[in-house]
């Protein structure tokens, strides 16, 4: 059970960092065929059909058998002064704009001679979406939706939503135990580990994992990870 809690909490931290890094990106109608990829890069899809806070985006990861500085130098040369360098956590970010697309490379050293990172593509920011963020998420009445990520890759639809509530962990847990059952879900697991409360619900083949983490000031962080079979 402890491994499950650690996995869910680590997923929350990873997504918090990833989504914060992507927060300036918007609609991803661009195509990764437009993204210049180094010959030395091995690229894998992370999210090819995702929607973050009502804004589509695409993300791929890479491993390159060249140094971090070689990757930076390559994109500096390729984008020829039409780029912006920023730092975000462990990442060196290089961003450029074309007529239609915003492209970002996040890179960090793997060893002295190789590196890894992410390639992110989106349309330039436009008018903000008028759809309420996480409007259909089951949540306590006072909860604030911090981020909402949906994915449509493979046989399942995925959704990861982060929220904050002023209620205690026990109060939020009671809400979900009642409300999820009212919505047709069946409680599958319910346990606590190191202060985190984990609720697992099923509805046929669909699964909803809800992790409740005390924030230290009487409030609760909520992470909902839902998988729906297409």
Backbone as CSV, one residue per row, in Angstrom:
resi,resn,N_x,N_y,N_z,CA_x,CA_y,CA_z,C_x,C_y,C_z
1,UNK,0.820,-1.201,0.000,0.000,0.000,0.000,0.864,1.265,0.000
2,UNK,1.982,1.187,0.754,2.851,2.359,0.828,3.384,2.724,-0.545
3,UNK,3.723,1.719,-1.353,4.217,1.991,-2.702,3.178,2.738,-3.520
4,UNK,1.906,2.394,-3.332,0.830,3.063,-4.068,0.767,4.538,-3.687
5,UNK,0.842,4.824,-2.379,0.796,6.220,-1.921,1.972,7.000,-2.470
6,UNK,3.173,6.410,-2.372,4.369,7.098,-2.865,4.249,7.373,-4.355
7,UNK,3.751,6.390,-5.111,3.574,6.574,-6.554,2.638,7.729,-6.847
8,UNK,1.517,7.791,-6.145,0.541,8.846,-6.383,1.087,10.210,-5.988
9,UNK,1.792,10.284,-4.852,2.354,11.564,-4.421,3.455,12.010,-5.379
10,UNK,4.311,11.074,-5.804,5.349,11.420,-6.775,4.741,11.883,-8.082
11,UNK,3.637,11.256,-8.494,2.957,11.675,-9.713,2.447,13.103,-9.558
12,UNK,1.927,13.433,-8.363,1.452,14.787,-8.128,2.596,15.786,-8.252
13,UNK,3.741,15.458,-7.658,4.880,16.375,-7.709,5.403,16.525,-9.130
14,UNK,5.514,15.391,-9.845,5.997,15.442,-11.227,5.083,16.293,-12.090
15,UNK,3.778,16.061,-11.973,2.835,16.807,-12.803,2.799,18.272,-12.416
16,UNK,2.944,18.563,-11.121,2.974,19.963,-10.706,4.112,20.697,-11.398
17,UNK,5.291,20.070,-11.436,6.442,20.692,-12.085,6.261,20.776,-13.587
18,UNK,5.785,19.676,-14.184,5.598,19.670,-15.632,4.567,20.699,-16.053
19,UNK,3.444,20.735,-15.371,2.367,21.631,-15.772,2.728,23.085,-15.503
20,UNK,3.469,23.338,-14.413,3.920,24.703,-14.182,4.828,25.150,-15.309
21,UNK,5.687,24.260,-15.767,6.569,24.591,-16.877,5.829,24.821,-18.167
22,UNK,4.634,24.227,-18.297,3.844,24.356,-19.515,2.793,25.443,-19.414
23,UNK,2.709,26.136,-18.282,1.574,27.016,-18.027,1.479,28.181,-18.996
24,UNK,2.549,28.501,-19.689,2.487,29.597,-20.656,2.117,29.118,-22.050
25,UNK,1.924,27.799,-22.219,1.622,27.262,-23.540,0.126,27.176,-23.750
26,UNK,-0.297,27.189,-25.027,-1.729,27.176,-25.317,-2.054,26.109,-26.336
27,UNK,-2.893,26.405,-27.314,-3.444,25.387,-28.187,-2.378,24.730,-29.059
28,UNK,-2.432,23.378,-29.102,-1.410,22.621,-29.820,-1.946,22.092,-31.137
29,UNK,-2.277,22.981,-32.055,-2.688,22.581,-33.389,-1.472,22.377,-34.280
30,UNK,-0.288,22.687,-33.781,0.943,22.465,-34.527,1.229,20.965,-34.574
31,UNK,2.164,20.601,-35.422,2.508,19.192,-35.603,3.962,18.989,-35.217
32,UNK,4.271,17.854,-34.572,5.651,17.603,-34.169,6.577,17.419,-35.361
33,UNK,6.018,17.208,-36.547,6.856,17.169,-37.744,7.551,18.505,-37.968
34,UNK,6.984,19.575,-37.398,7.576,20.904,-37.533,8.699,21.142,-36.526
35,UNK,8.821,20.269,-35.521,9.801,20.475,-34.452,11.148,19.895,-34.881
36,UNK,12.202,20.701,-34.930,13.517,20.176,-35.321,14.087,19.265,-34.237
37,UNK,14.362,18.022,-34.590,14.879,17.035,-33.645,16.308,16.667,-34.041
38,UNK,17.213,16.661,-33.078,18.600,16.304,-33.358,18.709,14.831,-33.750
39,UNK,19.645,14.523,-34.637,19.865,13.136,-35.050,20.244,12.253,-33.862
40,UNK,20.884,12.850,-32.862,21.351,12.077,-31.707,20.243,11.799,-30.687
41,UNK,19.066,12.327,-30.919,17.969,12.179,-29.952,17.150,10.915,-30.201
42,UNK,16.830,10.218,-29.118,15.828,9.155,-29.127,14.577,9.728,-28.464
43,UNK,13.497,9.811,-29.222,12.309,10.543,-28.768,11.160,9.580,-28.497
44,UNK,10.444,9.829,-27.400,9.264,9.044,-27.057,8.104,9.978,-26.736
45,UNK,6.911,9.526,-27.076,5.724,10.322,-26.788,5.417,10.312,-25.293
46,UNK,5.110,11.474,-24.749,4.607,11.601,-23.379,3.117,11.900,-23.420
47,UNK,2.756,12.942,-24.179,1.352,13.307,-24.362,1.180,13.845,-25.775
48,UNK,0.501,13.083,-26.633,0.275,13.525,-28.006,-1.108,14.126,-28.198
49,UNK,-2.015,13.830,-27.289,-3.370,14.368,-27.398,-3.843,14.696,-25.995
50,UNK,-3.343,15.816,-25.471,-3.645,16.206,-24.099,-4.272,17.590,-24.073
51,UNK,-4.927,17.876,-22.967,-5.555,19.177,-22.783,-5.277,19.622,-21.363
52,UNK,-4.525,20.701,-21.224,-4.166,21.232,-19.914,-4.891,22.546,-19.686
53,UNK,-5.730,22.569,-18.650,-6.499,23.776,-18.326,-7.218,24.329,-19.549
54,UNK,-7.922,23.430,-20.253,-8.723,23.761,-21.439,-7.874,24.145,-22.648
55,UNK,-6.577,23.831,-22.629,-5.698,24.200,-23.740,-4.943,22.967,-24.237
56,UNK,-5.156,22.560,-25.494,-4.448,21.392,-26.041,-2.936,21.610,-26.107
57,UNK,-2.183,20.510,-25.945,-0.729,20.578,-26.031,-0.192,19.197,-26.360
58,UNK,1.083,19.142,-26.771,1.770,17.881,-27.042,3.159,17.927,-26.413
59,UNK,3.569,16.805,-25.815,4.865,16.724,-25.135,5.540,15.413,-25.500
60,UNK,6.837,15.484,-25.775,7.637,14.279,-25.981,8.900,14.363,-25.127
61,UNK,9.395,13.214,-24.712,10.649,13.158,-23.966,11.768,12.706,-24.894
62,UNK,13.004,13.013,-24.510,14.128,12.564,-25.335,15.326,12.202,-24.473
63,UNK,16.130,11.301,-25.013,17.467,11.013,-24.515,18.419,11.278,-25.673
64,UNK,19.520,11.969,-25.411,20.489,12.283,-26.465,21.881,11.855,-26.019
65,UNK,22.605,11.168,-26.913,23.958,10.741,-26.566,24.972,11.821,-26.906
66,UNK,24.582,13.050,-26.626,25.489,14.198,-26.687,25.282,14.998,-25.404
67,UNK,26.222,15.851,-25.096,26.165,16.589,-23.840,25.027,17.606,-23.822
68,UNK,24.682,17.990,-22.619,23.680,19.043,-22.415,24.037,20.301,-23.204
69,UNK,25.313,20.706,-23.145,25.717,21.932,-23.829,25.605,21.787,-25.341
70,UNK,25.818,20.581,-25.860,25.670,20.366,-27.302,24.226,20.566,-27.740
71,UNK,23.281,20.129,-26.900,21.865,20.336,-27.213,21.538,21.824,-27.209
72,UNK,22.004,22.523,-26.183,21.760,23.966,-26.101,22.352,24.671,-27.312
73,UNK,23.592,24.351,-27.644,24.247,24.997,-28.783,23.513,24.709,-30.093
74,UNK,23.012,23.484,-30.232,22.298,23.111,-31.459,21.075,23.991,-31.663
75,UNK,20.271,24.163,-30.615,19.041,24.939,-30.784,19.315,26.436,-30.857
76,UNK,20.372,26.888,-30.195,20.765,28.287,-30.373,21.110,28.556,-31.837
77,UNK,21.867,27.647,-32.428,22.256,27.819,-33.832,21.057,27.644,-34.754
78,UNK,20.228,26.640,-34.472,19.084,26.342,-35.339,18.084,27.490,-35.340
79,UNK,17.864,28.068,-34.176,16.858,29.130,-34.068,17.459,30.536,-34.186
80,UNK,18.771,30.627,-34.364,19.479,31.840,-34.780,18.935,33.129,-34.166
81,UNK,19.180,33.309,-32.872,18.827,34.529,-32.137,17.322,34.735,-31.980
82,UNK,16.521,33.791,-32.456,15.065,33.899,-32.290,14.627,32.958,-31.167
83,UNK,15.294,33.078,-30.038,14.985,32.183,-28.928,15.117,32.925,-27.608
84,UNK,14.570,32.301,-26.568,14.658,32.857,-25.217,15.121,31.745,-24.285
85,UNK,16.169,32.011,-23.510,16.680,31.043,-22.541,16.126,31.353,-21.157
86,UNK,15.606,30.331,-20.491,15.130,30.480,-19.119,15.534,29.247,-18.323
87,UNK,15.482,29.363,-17.009,15.746,28.230,-16.123,14.460,27.870,-15.402
88,UNK,14.205,26.560,-15.285,13.050,26.093,-14.537,13.435,24.826,-13.792
89,UNK,13.662,24.948,-12.484,14.113,23.804,-11.704,15.433,23.296,-12.250
90,UNK,15.480,22.004,-12.575,16.712,21.409,-13.114,16.871,21.668,-14.601
91,UNK,15.847,22.254,-15.228,15.825,22.360,-16.688,16.384,23.675,-17.201
92,UNK,17.129,23.577,-18.289,17.450,24.735,-19.124,16.403,24.744,-20.230
93,UNK,15.648,25.836,-20.335,14.578,25.922,-21.322,14.977,26.856,-22.459
94,UNK,14.739,26.401,-23.683,14.983,27.211,-24.875,13.667,27.267,-25.638
95,UNK,13.148,28.460,-25.841,11.835,28.626,-26.471,11.947,29.513,-27.695
96,UNK,11.225,29.141,-28.741,11.161,29.975,-29.938,9.724,30.056,-30.419
97,UNK,9.454,31.046,-31.250,8.138,31.225,-31.858,8.305,31.238,-33.366
98,UNK,7.451,30.478,-34.054,7.353,30.582,-35.504,6.062,31.327,-35.818
99,UNK,5.672,31.358,-37.077,4.421,32.028,-37.424,3.227,31.367,-36.748
100,UNK,3.302,30.056,-36.552,2.144,29.318,-36.050,2.363,28.609,-34.722
101,UNK,3.602,28.396,-34.329,3.863,27.502,-33.204,4.804,28.110,-32.172
102,UNK,4.631,27.673,-30.939,5.583,27.923,-29.871,6.257,26.593,-29.548
103,UNK,7.591,26.569,-29.563,8.341,25.344,-29.313,9.291,25.565,-28.144
104,UNK,9.329,24.589,-27.233,10.208,24.675,-26.075,11.000,23.385,-25.927
105,UNK,12.302,23.523,-25.719,13.174,22.401,-25.372,13.543,22.548,-23.905
106,UNK,13.286,21.518,-23.114,13.763,21.459,-21.737,14.855,20.402,-21.692
107,UNK,16.051,20.765,-21.229,17.175,19.827,-21.261,17.977,19.924,-19.972
108,UNK,18.517,18.798,-19.538,19.400,18.748,-18.375,20.409,17.624,-18.596
109,UNK,21.599,17.703,-17.984,22.587,16.636,-18.195,22.123,15.300,-17.623
110,UNK,22.421,14.225,-18.336,22.242,12.868,-17.803,23.567,12.430,-17.181
111,UNK,24.635,12.545,-17.951,26.011,12.395,-17.473,26.804,13.510,-18.153
112,UNK,28.124,13.432,-18.071,28.937,14.447,-18.744,28.811,14.370,-20.259
113,UNK,28.446,13.186,-20.777,28.455,13.004,-22.229,27.079,12.780,-22.847
114,UNK,26.024,12.749,-22.038,24.687,12.623,-22.612,23.684,13.448,-21.810
115,UNK,22.472,13.539,-22.321,21.485,14.437,-21.725,20.082,13.902,-21.981
116,UNK,19.114,14.490,-21.284,17.724,14.120,-21.515,16.847,15.342,-21.290
117,UNK,15.585,15.235,-21.732,14.697,16.375,-21.565,13.360,16.161,-22.233
118,UNK,12.699,17.270,-22.572,11.370,17.233,-23.170,11.297,18.213,-24.334
119,UNK,10.469,17.874,-25.294,10.132,18.758,-26.404,8.649,19.078,-26.275
120,UNK,8.310,20.359,-26.259,6.933,20.795,-26.013,6.500,21.706,-27.146
121,UNK,5.312,21.470,-27.680,4.832,22.279,-28.800,3.408,22.738,-28.542
122,UNK,3.121,23.953,-28.980,1.821,24.563,-28.776,1.658,25.705,-29.757
123,UNK,0.412,26.131,-29.950,0.200,27.389,-30.651,0.519,28.543,-29.708
124,UNK,0.857,29.712,-30.223,1.060,30.866,-29.350,-0.195,31.152,-28.548
125,UNK,-0.064,31.684,-27.318,-1.234,31.994,-26.501,-2.205,32.913,-27.230
126,UNK,-3.490,32.602,-27.071,-4.544,33.436,-27.652,-5.517,33.796,-26.553
127,UNK,-6.768,34.010,-26.908,-7.777,34.369,-25.920,-8.010,33.193,-24.982
128,UNK,-8.100,33.460,-23.694,-8.310,32.402,-22.715,-9.654,31.725,-22.925
129,UNK,-9.705,30.430,-22.592,-10.939,29.677,-22.741,-12.001,30.202,-21.792
130,UNK,-13.254,30.206,-22.268,-14.367,30.645,-21.421,-14.956,29.482,-20.631
131,UNK,-14.503,28.252,-20.897,-15.009,27.103,-20.162,-14.453,27.115,-18.737
132,UNK,-15.313,26.832,-17.739,-14.818,26.797,-16.362,-13.809,25.676,-16.180
133,UNK,-12.744,25.946,-15.456,-11.690,24.968,-15.264,-12.195,23.848,-14.358
134,UNK,-12.156,22.629,-14.881,-12.598,21.491,-14.084,-14.045,21.582,-13.659
135,UNK,-14.884,22.165,-14.504,-16.268,22.423,-14.126,-17.076,21.180,-13.825
136,UNK,-16.714,20.032,-14.413,-17.477,18.802,-14.201,-16.802,17.841,-13.229
137,UNK,-15.778,18.304,-12.518,-15.073,17.463,-11.557,-15.882,17.382,-10.260
138,UNK,-15.995,16.187,-9.710,-16.656,16.025,-8.415,-15.737,16.600,-7.346
139,UNK,-16.208,17.618,-6.624,-15.350,18.315,-5.678,-16.184,18.964,-4.583
140,UNK,-15.608,19.148,-3.388,-16.295,19.895,-2.333,-16.644,21.296,-2.814
141,UNK,-17.687,21.878,-2.250,-18.198,23.160,-2.747,-17.175,24.282,-2.654
142,UNK,-16.252,24.205,-1.690,-15.277,25.282,-1.514,-13.988,25.030,-2.288
143,UNK,-13.884,23.876,-2.942,-12.612,23.489,-3.570,-12.261,24.393,-4.744
144,UNK,-10.979,24.648,-4.884,-10.445,25.425,-6.001,-9.667,24.480,-6.906
145,UNK,-9.980,24.500,-8.197,-9.254,23.665,-9.154,-7.934,24.355,-9.497
146,UNK,-6.833,23.704,-9.185,-5.506,24.256,-9.451,-5.073,23.940,-10.875
147,UNK,-5.289,22.709,-11.299,-4.953,22.319,-12.670,-5.806,21.129,-13.073
148,UNK,-6.003,21.000,-14.384,-6.845,19.929,-14.918,-6.224,19.450,-16.222
149,UNK,-5.762,18.208,-16.230,-5.084,17.642,-17.394,-5.855,16.429,-17.892
150,UNK,-6.235,16.428,-19.165,-6.878,15.261,-19.766,-5.999,14.732,-20.889
151,UNK,-5.993,13.404,-21.052,-5.222,12.767,-22.113,-6.118,11.802,-22.877
152,UNK,-5.776,11.598,-24.155,-6.574,10.728,-25.015,-5.631,9.877,-25.852
153,UNK,-4.794,9.109,-25.172,-3.814,8.256,-25.833,-4.088,6.803,-25.475
154,UNK,-4.056,5.921,-26.456,-4.276,4.509,-26.188,-5.743,4.182,-25.975
155,UNK,-6.019,3.070,-25.280,-7.404,2.610,-25.128,-8.193,3.327,-24.050
156,UNK,-7.533,4.224,-23.309,-8.210,4.879,-22.194,-8.144,6.396,-22.307
157,UNK,-9.150,7.038,-21.726,-9.118,8.475,-21.500,-8.589,8.690,-20.088
158,UNK,-7.637,9.591,-19.940,-7.074,9.860,-18.627,-7.378,11.276,-18.178
159,UNK,-7.452,11.450,-16.886,-7.668,12.796,-16.354,-7.002,12.894,-14.987
160,UNK,-6.208,13.924,-14.793,-5.563,14.189,-13.514,-5.887,15.622,-13.118
161,UNK,-6.575,15.756,-12.000,-7.020,17.066,-11.535,-6.445,17.336,-10.155
162,UNK,-5.910,18.527,-9.971,-5.397,18.948,-8.673,-6.298,20.043,-8.116
163,UNK,-6.676,19.893,-6.845,-7.564,20.852,-6.208,-7.048,21.182,-4.815
164,UNK,-7.605,22.230,-4.230,-7.310,22.593,-2.848,-8.626,22.892,-2.148
165,UNK,-8.750,22.411,-0.916,-9.969,22.624,-0.139,-9.598,23.131,1.243
166,UNK,-10.436,23.991,1.805,-10.197,24.499,3.156,-10.636,23.499,4.217
167,UNK,-11.310,22.426,3.808,-11.750,21.399,4.753,-10.593,20.478,5.128
168,UNK,-10.766,19.764,6.236,-9.747,18.817,6.682,-9.766,17.564,5.812
169,UNK,-8.733,16.743,5.955,-8.667,15.502,5.190,-9.869,14.614,5.492
170,UNK,-10.228,14.502,6.763,-11.359,13.643,7.126,-12.663,14.169,6.549
171,UNK,-12.846,15.484,6.527,-14.065,16.064,5.960,-14.129,15.836,4.451
172,UNK,-13.004,16.019,3.776,-12.977,15.805,2.327,-13.193,14.326,2.011
173,UNK,-12.597,13.445,2.811,-12.785,12.010,2.600,-14.251,11.626,2.752
174,UNK,-14.921,12.173,3.760,-16.345,11.883,3.960,-17.165,12.353,2.771
175,UNK,-16.796,13.510,2.223,-17.505,14.027,1.051,-17.405,13.043,-0.115
176,UNK,-16.188,12.593,-0.415,-16.010,11.704,-1.567,-16.634,10.328,-1.330
177,UNK,-16.545,9.828,-0.105,-17.136,8.527,0.187,-18.643,8.546,-0.053
178,UNK,-19.268,9.675,0.205,-20.713,9.801,-0.020,-21.033,10.154,-1.466
179,UNK,-20.348,11.159,-1.998,-20.696,11.690,-3.313,-20.365,10.712,-4.436
180,UNK,-19.242,10.035,-4.347,-18.875,9.092,-5.406,-19.879,7.944,-5.488
181,UNK,-20.319,7.443,-4.338,-21.322,6.375,-4.334,-22.629,6.880,-4.934
182,UNK,-22.995,8.118,-4.600,-24.212,8.704,-5.171,-24.132,8.816,-6.693
183,UNK,-22.912,8.959,-7.216,-22.713,9.089,-8.662,-22.551,7.735,-9.358
184,UNK,-22.711,6.654,-8.618,-22.656,5.332,-9.233,-21.338,4.601,-9.093
185,UNK,-20.376,5.185,-8.368,-19.092,4.531,-8.167,-19.163,3.594,-6.961
186,UNK,-18.315,2.577,-6.955,-18.239,1.621,-5.855,-16.876,1.756,-5.186
187,UNK,-16.879,1.852,-3.847,-15.617,1.959,-3.118,-14.843,0.652,-3.221
188,UNK,-13.584,0.739,-3.662,-12.742,-0.445,-3.842,-11.686,-0.554,-2.750
189,UNK,-11.072,0.577,-2.420,-10.079,0.607,-1.347,-10.173,1.934,-0.615
190,UNK,-9.790,1.896,0.669,-9.847,3.087,1.516,-8.812,2.892,2.619
191,UNK,-7.705,3.635,2.545,-6.671,3.457,3.556,-5.875,4.748,3.737
192,UNK,-5.134,4.803,4.846,-4.293,5.955,5.158,-2.854,5.493,5.298
193,UNK,-1.929,6.362,4.911,-0.507,6.039,5.007,0.280,7.328,5.130
194,UNK,1.020,7.477,6.238,1.865,8.657,6.451,1.094,9.961,6.275
195,UNK,-0.112,10.008,6.791,-0.899,11.241,6.743,-1.724,11.418,5.497
196,UNK,-1.434,10.651,4.450,-2.208,10.753,3.206,-3.369,9.766,3.245
197,UNK,-4.517,10.210,2.776,-5.709,9.373,2.697,-5.918,8.991,1.239
198,UNK,-6.079,7.696,0.970,-6.245,7.218,-0.397,-7.603,6.540,-0.530
199,UNK,-8.374,6.989,-1.509,-9.680,6.412,-1.810,-9.654,5.915,-3.250
200,UNK,-10.041,4.674,-3.457,-10.083,4.104,-4.800,-11.516,3.677,-5.094
201,UNK,-12.050,4.164,-6.213,-13.417,3.844,-6.614,-13.409,3.221,-8.005
202,UNK,-14.399,2.360,-8.255,-14.550,1.738,-9.570,-15.985,1.884,-10.047
203,UNK,-16.102,2.022,-11.353,-17.409,2.050,-12.008,-17.268,1.219,-13.279
204,UNK,-17.559,-0.080,-13.171,-17.258,-0.975,-14.279,-15.756,-1.088,-14.447
205,UNK,-15.251,-0.818,-15.650,-13.814,-0.856,-15.911,-13.131,0.474,-15.610
206,UNK,-13.892,1.486,-15.265,-13.344,2.807,-14.988,-12.856,2.885,-13.538
207,UNK,-11.747,3.591,-13.338,-11.128,3.686,-12.012,-10.874,5.147,-11.667
208,UNK,-11.144,5.505,-10.416,-10.839,6.845,-9.920,-10.042,6.712,-8.629
209,UNK,-8.796,7.198,-8.648,-7.943,7.219,-7.461,-7.923,8.634,-6.905
210,UNK,-8.259,8.786,-5.634,-8.297,10.101,-5.001,-7.329,10.089,-3.825
211,UNK,-6.330,10.961,-3.872,-5.346,11.067,-2.800,-5.540,12.407,-2.104
212,UNK,-5.682,12.367,-0.788,-5.900,13.567,0.021,-4.681,13.769,0.910
213,UNK,-4.065,14.936,0.809,-2.821,15.216,1.524,-3.001,16.468,2.373
214,UNK,-2.773,16.384,3.696,-2.890,17.583,4.532,-1.834,18.604,4.151
215,UNK,-2.253,19.871,4.069,-1.337,20.926,3.629,-0.605,21.581,4.788
216,UNK,-0.958,21.236,6.024,-0.244,21.779,7.166,-0.915,22.961,7.815
217,UNK,-1.908,23.557,7.157,-2.622,24.702,7.723,-4.109,24.392,7.857
218,UNK,-4.430,23.107,7.973,-5.819,22.707,8.097,-6.515,22.501,6.772
219,UNK,-5.836,22.825,5.682,-6.417,22.636,4.355,-5.963,21.299,3.772
220,UNK,-6.544,20.943,2.636,-6.264,19.645,2.027,-5.958,19.788,0.545
221,UNK,-4.881,19.145,0.119,-4.587,19.034,-1.307,-5.257,17.770,-1.832
222,UNK,-5.899,17.882,-2.985,-6.643,16.767,-3.566,-6.057,16.443,-4.937
223,UNK,-5.713,15.184,-5.141,-5.254,14.717,-6.451,-6.203,13.623,-6.917
224,UNK,-6.875,13.854,-8.049,-7.789,12.872,-8.617,-7.187,12.349,-9.916
225,UNK,-6.961,11.049,-9.965,-6.410,10.399,-11.159,-7.466,9.428,-11.668
226,UNK,-8.073,9.745,-12.799,-9.192,8.958,-13.306,-8.857,8.361,-14.665
227,UNK,-9.189,7.084,-14.850,-9.001,6.403,-16.130,-10.337,5.846,-16.587
228,UNK,-10.715,6.189,-17.818,-11.992,5.769,-18.374,-11.741,4.991,-19.657
229,UNK,-12.313,3.808,-19.754,-12.173,2.999,-20.962,-13.015,3.609,-22.074
230,UNK,-12.413,3.738,-23.268,-13.127,4.347,-24.391,-14.278,3.456,-24.848
